[in-house]
Amino acid sequence: MVGITIGENENIDKALKRFKKKYERSGILKEYKKRTFYVKPSIEKRMDAIKAKRRASREQAMKDRNS
């Protein structure tokens, strides 16, 4: 469970902003979205392959840009 301690004179907006950051970094929302619907294993493999292809092309583009 995500939680923060609020200082005595701390602004509520600052505390809320800290909480949101901590919540995002914990990955709770990402995990929830991932589990809301079922993805067939074959489709999951296909999506992973597409992501790997994009990642490789981005890395290649960065190498080309730097050299």
Buried (B, 14 or more C-beta within 10 A) or exposed (E): EEEBEEEEEEEEEEBEEBBEEEBEEEEEEEEEEEEEEEEEEEEEEEEEEEEEEEEEEEEEEEEEEEE
